[in-house]
């Protein structure tokens, strides 16, 4: 399933001493004829694209593919290398406290090329340890391991230290600021890193494997409560699933990671296991790039997730596994009072966003609960029914957003959700009978009609290939057969106000260019009906780039200009 990344054009140039960056945030190029894009002199536009994260546009960041190297501080273009860290902050401890908010009790250093397990000592960068297996046993809770640059290949999984941090003082494993660190395995079936601790932070390095599709990139499987797990600034690729987190939990933060080539299943999978007695609470998944997943980019398979947030992510090429029905974002078996906001989703071959109550078949997993009272706002969802391989891996064209009860429980509530300020494009190839932009699907004849409790306000729902804006499919009726026209959409839900069928005028997309994601530019052209047409009360405060929303805000993930 592994696919080589498309070549990147130069992102930054020096012209007369001025940094020139490309205006398109997730693609290089403003249109089909301009692969290099139109240079714009600015220091506020992100250089993050479909393959990597470079928020301050200094040429350093997460994800490789044309970047110079990892970025020590992706909010400050002056600070990227170890030398610039020292020049600016004077010491690593000052940098950690000021920029990262990390204040570990003690720091242990790991250097595979120059370290010694027999002579290493804490708080002494001149005396690093040599192997991760050794140094992990040296630290206590609220300590840190800083890994110096290099490629590390140890026989077994890198097990996070089995000690708990505390609120405000996590146990930390991170790359030395500004240095490139890769953890890999040449032995088959190993996890990249296994974590079984509370208040634990993993930050800043690459995890990959020489045996694709085996093991998990980061595996957090815990029978008891797992609190305060943070995973940030990581590139993880080629595992069975890139991040696998299965536990009753509170307050996880997964941010600014590039997760790709989830070879067997997902880029990110969050669940609860057999012994989980309570819900997940307060997960935040933000500012990540995820692509090339056999199944979902993001998959929640939980009893419940309460108050969880999926915000400002770029997600593409989900459902690469032939015959699947996976989505870029799949919320399954319980998600309430949450937020799905400011996400850019494209090139999934089955669904963009899927709310689907179902039974997983594994004991204790996928127990049906309500998926209700959530806010789905300011997303840009382009559904083309094509992944990076060009395949339509679902049975026919499905939908950009789908809400489906597959649980067998007739009383489950998938309604009382608010859909606001979204751009939804059903751009799948095919005939007018091909799917719909939005679909509601019952499993049983006596399922409650939860769509009658939903609100749809200030959305643009565009179907250029002839698909219906809505499909309502009772039990025994396929999505393509349950088509509802625009007037029917308005009369089917609780609130339907200020919605439009107009072309949102995205900069450029073409479903035939599935193999070239850098050509897709889902920002808006001048004159777009989405500009200033959103609801202020429901809008996220910032857009996918972190820019402050105007009043009134623009519909979709990108504020204009």
ZAVEXBA-906763 format. One line per field, with one value per residue (C-alpha): residue number from 1; x, y, z. Coordinates in pm, 1 decimal. Example, Ala and Ser with C-alpha at 12.3 -4.5 7.8 and 13.67 -1.06 7.14 Angstrom:
BEGIN
num c(1;2) .
px c(1230.0;1367.0) .
py c(-450.0;-106.0) .
pz c(780.0;714.0) .
***
This chain:
BEGIN
num c(1;2;3;4;5;6;7;8;9;10;11;12;13;14;15;16;17;18;19;20;21;22;23;24;25;26;27;28;29;30;31;32;33;34;35;36;37;38;39;40;41;42;43;44;45;46;47;48;49;50;51;52;53;54;55;56;57;58;59;60;61;62;63;64;65;66;67;68;69;70;71;72;73;74;75;76;77;78;79;80;81;82;83;84;85;86;87;88;89;90;91;92;93;94;95;96;97;98;99;100;101;102;103;104;105;106;107;108;109;110;111;112;113;114;115;116;117;118;119;120;121;122;123;124;125;126;127;128;129;130;131;132;133;134;135;136;137;138;139;140;141;142;143;144;145;146;147;148;149;150;151;152;153;154;155;156;157;158;159;160;161;162;163;164;165;166;167;168;169;170;171;172;173;174;175;176;177;178;179;180;181;182;183;184;185;186;187;188;189;190;191;192;193;194;195;196;197;198;199;200;201;202;203;204;205;206;207;208;209;210;211;212;213;214;215;216;217;218;219;220;221;222;223;224;225;226;227;228;229;230;231;232;233;234;235;236;237;238;239;240;241;242;243;244;245;246;247;248;249;250;251;252;253;254;255;256;257;258;259;260;261;262;263;264;265;266;267;268;269;270;271;272;273;274;275;276;277;278;279;280;281;282;283;284;285;286;287;288;289;290;291;292;293;294;295;296;297;298;299;300;301;302;303;304;305;306;307;308;309;310;311;312;313;314;315;316;317;318;319;320;321;322;323;324;325;326;327;328;329;330;331;332;333;334;335;336;337;338;339;340;341;342;343;344;345;346;347;348;349;350;351;352;353;354;355;356;357;358;359;360;361;362;363;364;365;366;367;368;369;370;371;372;373;374;375;376;377;378;379;380;381;382;383;384;385;386;387;388;389;390;391;392;393;394;395;396;397;398;399;400;401;402;403;404;405;406;407;408;409;410;411;412;413;414;415;416;417;418;419;420;421;422;423;424;425;426;427;428;429;430;431;432;433;434;435;436;437;438;439;440;441;442;443;444;445;446;447;448;449;450;451;452;453;454;455;456;457;458;459;460;461;462;463;464;465;466;467;468;469;470;471;472;473;474;475;476;477;478;479;480;481;482;483;484;485;486;487;488;489;490;491;492;493;494;495;496;497;498;499;500;501;502;503;504;505;506;507;508;509;510;511;512;513;514;515;516;517;518;519;520;521;522;523;524;525;526;527;528;529;530;531;532;533;534;535;536;537;538;539;540;541;542;543;544;545;546;547;548;549;550;551;552;553;554;555;556;557;558;559;560;561) .
px c(0.0;295.9;295.8;584.7;519.1;476.0;770.1;750.5;837.8;1049.5;849.4;1060.6;1304.7;1514.0;1435.1;1613.7;1651.6;1277.6;1131.0;890.9;640.8;368.5;20.7;-148.3;-133.1;-181.0;-74.8;191.9;3.8;-290.6;-415.2;-363.6;-115.3;103.6;278.4;507.5;228.4;213.2;474.0;337.8;555.3;428.5;534.0;190.6;95.7;177.8;386.7;211.7;91.6;-49.3;273.5;434.2;389.6;587.6;376.1;629.8;745.6;1117.6;1176.0;1196.8;914.4;757.8;722.0;1030.5;948.8;1149.3;1204.9;1558.0;1507.8;1302.2;1207.5;1306.7;1034.1;771.2;624.3;945.1;1124.5;1443.9;1471.4;1500.2;1843.1;2026.0;2264.1;1979.8;1821.8;2143.0;2196.8;1844.8;1790.7;2139.5;2060.2;1841.3;1663.9;1573.7;1441.5;1234.1;1078.5;1015.4;898.6;770.9;654.2;860.7;1032.2;1156.9;1316.7;1611.2;1724.7;1895.6;2061.8;2074.1;2337.0;2372.7;2697.0;2883.2;2704.9;2801.9;2565.1;2841.0;2928.3;2610.9;2468.7;2160.4;2172.2;2507.2;2489.1;2857.0;2773.8;2488.6;2367.4;2396.2;2071.4;1709.4;1649.9;1903.3;1822.3;1447.0;1516.6;1713.1;1444.0;1170.4;835.5;862.6;1209.3;1299.5;1501.6;1652.7;1761.9;2051.7;2040.7;2082.3;1908.8;1837.6;1754.1;1695.4;1570.1;1253.5;986.3;1095.3;902.0;822.7;952.9;707.8;672.9;393.4;436.9;192.7;-35.5;187.6;499.4;487.2;748.3;903.1;1077.3;1177.8;1428.4;1708.7;1578.9;1670.2;1820.0;1682.6;1607.6;1469.1;1359.4;1319.4;1312.7;1470.0;1305.1;949.4;633.8;767.0;579.1;755.6;693.2;473.5;333.5;161.9;206.1;2.7;104.8;349.3;477.1;638.9;778.2;972.8;1113.9;1041.7;918.4;918.8;982.6;1163.2;872.9;565.9;226.7;358.9;316.6;189.0;381.2;281.2;75.4;-108.6;-307.7;-399.5;-644.0;-676.5;-725.3;-471.0;-453.7;-258.4;-94.3;60.7;198.8;329.8;566.7;609.0;634.5;504.6;466.6;440.4;297.1;-22.6;-169.8;37.7;-103.4;-314.3;-464.4;-698.7;-791.8;-1035.2;-871.9;-882.7;-720.9;-508.2;-342.0;-235.9;-103.5;123.0;203.3;240.8;92.0;102.4;89.9;-115.9;-52.6;-320.1;-569.7;-558.4;-341.8;-498.2;-714.0;-863.6;-1072.7;-1151.7;-1072.5;-1258.3;-1174.2;-1251.7;-1529.0;-1564.6;-1551.3;-1274.1;-1297.6;-1143.8;-927.8;-786.2;-662.4;-539.0;-304.9;-206.5;-150.1;-267.7;-272.1;-256.3;-454.5;-575.8;-889.4;-959.3;-738.5;-903.2;-1111.8;-1290.9;-1415.0;-1522.3;-1792.6;-1811.9;-1596.2;-1725.8;-1617.3;-1357.8;-1218.1;-1093.2;-968.1;-744.3;-630.4;-550.1;-675.4;-663.9;-652.8;-849.7;-1005.4;-722.2;-809.8;-1012.5;-1375.6;-1381.9;-1625.6;-1389.8;-1390.9;-1136.0;-1303.5;-1504.4;-1689.3;-1832.6;-2018.3;-2044.0;-1934.7;-2118.3;-2073.6;-1771.9;-1638.1;-1525.6;-1401.8;-1170.4;-1066.2;-974.6;-1074.7;-1028.0;-955.9;-1133.9;-1289.6;-1590.7;-1682.7;-1542.4;-1706.7;-1889.2;-2099.7;-2177.4;-2306.2;-2220.5;-2112.8;-1748.1;-1783.2;-1501.2;-1610.5;-1631.3;-1546.3;-1791.9;-2076.0;-2350.4;-2395.8;-2543.1;-2349.5;-2526.4;-2507.1;-2188.5;-2084.8;-1955.4;-1845.9;-1620.8;-1493.8;-1410.2;-1508.6;-1433.3;-1556.9;-1423.0;-1456.7;-1090.0;-788.8;-421.5;-425.4;-716.6;-945.7;-1304.8;-1284.6;-1646.2;-1951.0;-2055.3;-2037.3;-2130.3;-2135.2;-1924.7;-2097.5;-2289.2;-2483.4;-2560.6;-2705.1;-2543.1;-2573.7;-2899.7;-3019.0;-3328.4;-3324.7;-2971.5;-2959.3;-2741.9;-2917.9;-2926.7;-2606.4;-2534.3;-2382.3;-2274.3;-2045.7;-1926.8;-1835.3;-1948.5;-1870.3;-1997.0;-1742.9;-1751.4;-1744.6;-2052.4;-2414.4;-2685.9;-2768.3;-2426.4;-2463.7;-2536.2;-2353.0;-2514.7;-2671.4;-2877.1;-2913.5;-3125.8;-3062.0;-3402.6;-3751.7;-3818.8;-3503.2;-3584.5;-3569.7;-3279.6;-3223.7;-3538.7;-3349.0;-3040.9;-2970.9;-2812.5;-2722.4;-2496.7;-2354.1;-2265.2;-2359.2;-2246.7;-2306.3;-2140.6;-2156.3;-2531.6;-2550.8;-2836.8;-2779.3;-2932.1;-3023.8;-3245.7;-3231.2;-3466.9;-3393.3;-3351.4;-3294.7;-2950.7;-2807.0;-2825.5;-3194.2;-3291.7;-3227.1;-3392.2;-3393.7;-3308.7;-3662.7;-3686.2;-3362.6;-3506.3;-3823.8;-3647.9;-3437.2;-3520.0;-3355.4;-3246.7;-3143.7;-2908.6;-2776.5;-2672.2;-2622.5;-2383.7;-2039.0;-1806.0;-1534.1;-1244.3;-910.9;-855.5;-961.1;-1001.2;-1097.4;-886.7;-574.4;-606.1;-236.0;-121.4;-257.8;-34.1;-247.6;-553.5;-599.7;-916.8;-885.5;-1139.9;-1127.8;-1223.0;-1596.0;-1678.7;-2027.8;-1863.4;-1678.5;-1835.8;-2143.6;-2093.4;-2262.1;-2056.5;-2221.6;-2117.5;-1785.7;-1454.7;-1243.3;-960.6;-934.2;-729.1;-418.7;-476.6;-585.5;-853.9;-1199.2;-1359.8;-1707.4;-1906.4;-1676.9;-1614.8;-1774.5;-1530.2;-1194.5;-1014.1;-1087.9;-1053.8;-812.3) .
py c(0.0;232.1;507.8;740.7;1104.6;1340.0;1570.1;1910.5;2236.4;2484.4;2636.8;2934.3;3150.4;3452.8;3739.3;4067.4;3960.6;3902.4;3565.8;3462.2;3193.4;3025.5;3142.1;2801.8;2639.1;2274.4;2267.2;2431.9;2609.2;2837.2;2660.3;2378.3;2562.0;2686.8;2407.1;2644.7;2869.7;3245.2;3384.7;3616.4;3830.7;3768.1;3635.4;3522.2;3257.5;2904.1;2678.9;2368.3;2157.0;1811.6;1637.3;1838.9;2098.0;2421.8;2671.5;2955.2;2899.2;2889.0;2566.6;2353.8;2142.0;1797.4;1549.6;1584.6;1595.4;1904.5;2048.5;2129.3;1948.7;1944.7;2278.4;2352.1;2619.1;2623.8;2948.8;3149.2;3147.5;3267.1;2952.4;2620.2;2461.0;2371.0;2662.3;2912.1;2770.9;2833.7;3176.8;3284.3;3117.8;3043.6;2694.1;2396.7;2420.6;2785.1;2694.0;2405.4;2621.5;2927.2;2768.8;2425.3;2487.5;2184.0;2205.1;1852.6;1771.9;1605.0;1552.8;1239.6;1245.8;967.4;959.0;634.8;738.1;894.9;774.7;514.9;317.2;259.9;625.9;827.1;1067.0;1283.1;1658.0;1624.9;1655.6;1554.8;1211.5;1069.2;709.5;492.8;294.4;378.7;46.0;149.0;517.0;460.5;277.4;566.1;831.0;906.0;1071.7;1433.1;1368.9;1399.0;1203.7;1417.2;1211.4;1346.5;1334.0;1006.5;687.8;437.2;73.1;-135.4;-492.4;-443.5;-179.5;149.1;131.3;469.3;487.4;310.3;606.6;860.3;1232.8;1471.6;1753.5;2035.2;1819.8;1529.1;1263.2;1353.7;1173.6;1416.8;1489.7;1727.6;2063.6;2117.1;1769.9;1493.6;1176.0;856.4;550.2;241.7;-137.2;-382.2;-666.0;-751.2;-679.5;-434.9;-125.6;202.2;308.7;153.3;383.0;279.8;590.5;890.3;1249.6;1145.7;1352.9;1233.0;1515.5;1582.1;1274.3;1026.7;672.0;426.2;60.2;-156.6;-404.9;-213.7;-300.9;-460.9;-322.9;20.5;342.8;455.9;210.1;335.7;36.1;54.9;-136.7;150.7;524.0;698.5;1071.7;1354.2;1184.4;1432.0;1335.0;1625.6;1715.9;1354.0;1191.5;834.4;605.7;255.6;74.5;-129.0;188.2;501.3;592.2;340.3;464.0;227.8;323.3;502.5;843.2;1211.1;1509.4;1367.7;1613.9;1495.7;1793.2;1895.8;1541.5;1401.4;1051.4;864.1;523.2;347.7;29.1;-202.7;27.1;387.6;691.6;753.3;504.6;588.2;333.3;174.8;-182.6;-456.0;-329.7;37.8;132.8;498.3;727.9;914.6;1280.1;1592.0;1457.9;1733.3;1638.1;1947.3;2083.4;1741.1;1622.6;1266.1;1079.3;742.6;525.2;178.2;270.4;594.6;896.0;940.8;661.9;688.4;346.8;424.4;361.3;738.6;1043.4;1346.7;1699.6;1585.7;1813.0;1750.3;2085.8;2232.0;1905.2;1830.9;1481.6;1304.7;970.4;753.0;414.2;279.6;-75.6;-227.2;-289.9;-67.6;194.4;405.5;782.3;1055.9;1116.0;824.0;875.7;544.1;420.9;727.6;1094.2;1376.6;1750.3;1752.5;1974.0;1891.6;2224.9;2385.0;2058.0;2014.6;1673.9;1551.0;1242.3;985.3;706.4;638.6;925.2;1253.3;1264.8;955.8;945.7;575.7;395.7;29.4;-286.6;-368.7;-740.2;-734.7;-767.8;-429.8;-229.8;-42.2;-48.7;176.3;517.4;841.2;1050.4;1373.7;1735.9;1793.2;2098.4;2033.9;2376.2;2551.0;2236.5;2209.2;1862.6;1771.5;1421.6;1278.8;901.7;868.1;801.2;847.7;522.8;640.2;368.4;405.5;144.7;155.8;-2.8;288.3;657.9;732.2;1075.2;1363.1;1352.9;1046.6;972.6;600.2;376.5;37.3;-66.7;-257.8;-39.3;145.2;408.8;536.1;911.5;1037.2;1371.0;1699.1;1790.6;2136.7;2163.2;2521.2;2715.7;2406.2;2377.4;2035.2;1938.5;1612.4;1596.1;1222.8;1115.4;943.8;992.0;1192.3;871.7;869.9;911.7;1244.3;1525.6;1437.7;1104.8;973.5;595.0;381.0;14.4;-87.3;16.5;142.3;351.3;696.6;968.7;1152.9;1383.6;1572.4;1713.0;1838.4;2199.8;2300.8;2669.8;2877.5;2583.3;2563.0;2222.0;2190.7;1892.3;1967.7;1608.9;1574.6;1413.5;1499.0;1740.4;1486.1;1120.4;974.5;598.2;397.1;33.6;-165.6;138.7;225.9;573.5;629.0;536.9;766.5;1092.5;1410.4;1744.2;2083.3;2159.3;1814.9;1873.7;2188.3;2015.9;1707.2;1865.7;2078.4;2397.8;2471.7;2835.3;3041.9;2739.6;2759.8;2531.7;2780.1;2690.6;2788.8;2876.5;2681.1;2778.8;2447.6;2085.7;1810.5;1457.0;1325.1;1461.8;1213.3;1122.5;1484.8;1621.0;1925.6;2048.9;2071.6;2421.8;2446.5;2811.7;3048.4;3265.4;3630.7;3662.9;3330.7;3325.5;3171.7;3493.4;3667.1;3442.8;3239.8;3248.9;3428.6;3250.1;2904.8;2983.6;2870.1;3165.4;3085.7;2911.7;2608.0;2829.2;2976.5;3312.2;3507.3;3475.3;3792.5;3910.6;3782.0;3484.1;3302.0;2961.2;2670.4;2595.7;2901.0;3260.3;3491.2;3600.6) .
pz c(0.0;32.6;-226.8;-300.7;-225.9;-517.3;-577.4;-415.8;-577.4;-388.7;-105.0;-11.8;-200.8;-119.3;-352.1;-283.7;76.9;124.7;208.9;-66.4;24.2;-171.3;-94.3;-120.3;223.4;136.2;-223.5;-429.8;-702.9;-756.0;-1064.7;-1309.1;-1525.9;-1240.7;-1056.8;-870.2;-756.9;-744.5;-503.8;-239.2;-14.0;338.0;674.7;784.9;528.4;624.2;405.1;529.2;238.0;169.1;271.6;547.6;820.8;813.5;1004.0;1010.7;651.1;723.1;528.0;845.2;983.5;1012.3;728.9;512.4;139.5;52.5;399.7;514.5;842.9;1163.5;1316.7;1674.7;1694.6;1419.7;1550.5;1508.2;1169.1;1338.8;1549.5;1369.4;1421.1;1742.1;1683.1;1653.2;1970.5;2162.8;2007.4;2103.7;2441.6;2567.6;2693.2;2615.2;2950.8;2887.2;2541.8;2678.4;2948.4;2731.6;2405.3;2501.9;2855.6;2962.5;3301.3;3372.0;3705.4;3531.0;3172.1;3044.8;2705.1;2446.0;2171.4;1977.4;1809.6;2102.5;2416.2;2674.0;2894.0;3147.7;3188.7;3127.8;3383.0;3420.8;3358.7;3181.7;2801.2;2779.6;2923.9;2713.6;2726.0;2414.4;2388.5;2448.2;2621.8;2885.6;2936.7;2976.0;3299.8;3445.6;3465.4;3715.7;3656.3;3537.1;3389.7;3021.2;2766.6;2488.9;2187.8;1983.6;1603.2;1420.7;1309.1;1586.0;1510.7;1821.8;1811.9;2016.6;2052.6;2206.2;2533.7;2684.6;3043.4;3273.0;3509.3;3537.6;3512.8;3674.9;3558.3;3437.4;3459.7;3214.0;3158.8;2821.2;2537.0;2262.7;1992.0;2075.9;1946.6;1583.1;1527.2;1304.9;1500.1;1344.5;1540.7;1324.1;1336.6;1098.3;1294.6;1193.3;1385.9;1644.4;1755.8;1701.2;2059.8;2326.7;2595.4;2919.1;3135.9;3246.7;3174.1;2905.6;2612.8;2288.4;2077.2;1762.9;1591.6;1312.6;1367.0;1079.0;1008.1;755.7;758.6;635.1;775.9;1094.6;1445.8;1551.6;1514.7;1863.6;2068.7;2378.3;2500.0;2864.9;3082.4;3328.3;3291.3;3064.4;3130.1;2975.4;2676.9;2430.4;2087.7;1881.2;1597.0;1489.3;1148.7;1168.0;868.4;725.1;1027.1;1057.1;1206.7;1265.0;1609.1;1801.1;2128.3;2308.8;2665.1;2885.5;2884.5;2956.9;2788.7;2510.4;2273.3;1927.1;1732.8;1446.6;1337.1;986.4;977.6;650.3;490.4;753.7;561.8;701.9;869.7;987.3;1031.8;1374.8;1566.3;1906.1;2090.2;2424.2;2514.8;2698.5;3046.5;2980.9;3222.4;3131.5;2829.3;2658.8;2758.0;2611.1;2327.0;2103.9;1754.8;1576.1;1309.8;1174.6;817.8;751.9;423.8;248.8;487.9;401.8;592.6;784.1;836.1;1179.4;1330.4;1664.8;1777.7;2131.6;2388.6;2411.9;2353.8;2541.3;2453.2;2200.6;1927.5;1571.6;1443.4;1169.6;1012.6;647.2;565.5;230.5;52.2;292.2;213.3;-2.6;102.8;-186.3;-104.5;202.5;321.3;530.1;568.4;624.2;962.2;1102.6;1431.2;1543.3;1849.6;2068.8;2037.1;2214.1;2274.7;2044.9;1768.2;1413.4;1282.2;1024.7;862.9;494.7;356.5;1.1;-208.8;2.0;-201.0;24.4;259.8;385.7;730.5;856.9;1174.2;1205.3;1511.0;1477.1;1657.8;1603.8;1677.5;1933.6;2294.0;2461.5;2148.9;1934.6;2187.4;2047.7;2207.2;2079.6;1829.6;1906.3;2015.0;1819.6;1618.7;1265.8;1141.9;890.8;721.7;351.7;233.8;-127.8;-209.5;-536.2;-468.1;-563.8;-343.2;-428.9;-629.1;-844.1;-716.3;-609.9;-336.6;-225.2;-381.3;-599.3;-515.2;-156.1;12.1;134.0;474.1;589.4;907.7;936.0;1204.9;1166.0;1529.5;1527.2;1817.3;1704.5;1978.8;1920.5;1848.0;1562.6;1557.3;1748.6;1561.9;1418.3;1068.1;1008.0;770.5;583.4;216.1;97.7;-260.9;-408.6;-688.1;-748.5;-1111.8;-1245.5;-1338.1;-1162.0;-969.3;-804.2;-429.6;-263.2;-91.2;242.2;333.2;625.2;641.1;871.0;940.9;1080.1;986.8;1338.7;1379.1;1507.7;1240.9;1398.2;1099.3;1195.8;1496.1;1305.0;1211.7;879.6;858.3;632.8;440.0;71.7;-68.6;-429.1;-657.3;-993.1;-1121.3;-1080.9;-738.8;-506.5;-218.1;20.7;41.2;312.6;294.3;515.6;592.3;274.3;53.0;-84.3;-52.1;-426.5;-426.6;-141.3;-320.8;-191.0;-372.6;-225.0;-112.5;43.4;232.8;384.7;496.4;635.6;910.8;1214.7;1090.0;732.8;690.3;473.3;285.3;-79.5;-380.1;-543.9;-672.3;-384.0;-638.9;-490.6;-642.1;-816.2;-801.8;-1057.1;-956.7;-1245.5;-1068.5;-782.9;-805.6;-769.9;-441.5;-461.6;-750.2;-526.3;-384.8;-178.5;-85.2;-236.5;-542.1;-517.9;-566.2;-401.4;-243.9;66.3;153.2;453.1;434.2;750.3;1088.6;1352.5;1644.8;1525.0;1361.6;1497.8;1616.3;1374.3;1037.1;934.6;915.4;1261.2;1120.1;1306.5;1153.2;1024.4;1118.8;941.4;879.0;553.9;498.2;481.9;642.3;498.7;589.6;288.4;159.7) .
***
